[in-house]
Amino acid sequence: MTVPEPDGVQPVEDSRLQCLECGRWFRLMAPHLKHAHAMTTAEYRQAHRLPRKLSLRAPDLTERARGQGRERFAAREDMQAAFAAGREMVVRAACGAGTRATADYPMVVEARRRGGQGHRRKSLQRIDAAAQSLGFADRLRRGAREDDDRGHGERARS
């Protein structure tokens, strides 16, 4: 028996979700769907045209889990350091790529102010210096010569 609900709506009442297959109420839908209807949450969402990211657990359980996660994160300095390092990598990548999507974020603006855009230029200068030390005029000629040596250059194509 399918509960008559408009497509894309998951009924919630008193911190419980109504199963759109049988009409019963649950705090967690995933175990019920698996055992009673032999469905995955993805199949359930697709059958009832629910958004992929819609939570299938009671709102109070979601809030409690979110709070517990924040407490665990606050208690672990190693996680905070790893998170900060990852954020710094993203900022540097955004500065180097010059993407428009992140150009206005305060972290990106600050990284650019500190000179974050010079990384690519410095890298290219190091590559040019290495190419010159090997007897090449610059990296472009070095690449062309290496292609010729491998049989991928102009002579190989003609």
Secondary structure by P-SEA (a helix, b strand, c coil): ccccccccbbbbcccccccccccccccccaaaaaccccccaaaaaaaaccccccccccaaaaaaaaaaaaaaaaacaaaaaaaaaaaaaaaaaaaaaccccccccaaaaaaaaacccaaaaaaaaaaaaaaaaaccccaaaaaaaaaaaacccccccc
